[in-house]
């Protein structure tokens, strides 16, 4: 089974993303009315998992998101369309941060491999050779005049 983040997990392990709360419990934990949760689901603000019988199951992460939506709406005065856009952007930022971390790890791995290969090349140098240095020629003009017999 995979979590929403795409990682595979033990189906019996409870995480913040495990959908365990029915709508009445989620409403009580979030301090909202069950009808409000249904409305948020219809608008796509908070999308809980569904059971085989189409019942909603909320996770701890969903409940935290419900609280965040409520705070943005009540405390900040942001409308639901604005809240949806904020949530989308926050999800996009989180995905991009994960991608940056992934790419940074890949770059570090490639750099380590490059350093290792460079060390192998340096170790294979013959030690009896003398390095060649390009000698810069002087730009002075020398005029040769033979000595006159005296």
Secondary structure, DSSP 8 states (H G I E B T S, - for coil): -B-TTS-B--TT---TT---B-HHHHHHHHTS-HHHHHHHHHHTSS--EE-TTS-EEB-HHHHHHHHHHHHHHHTS---HHHHHHHHHHHHHHHHHHHHHHHHHHHHHHHHHHHHHHHHHHHHTS-TT----------------------
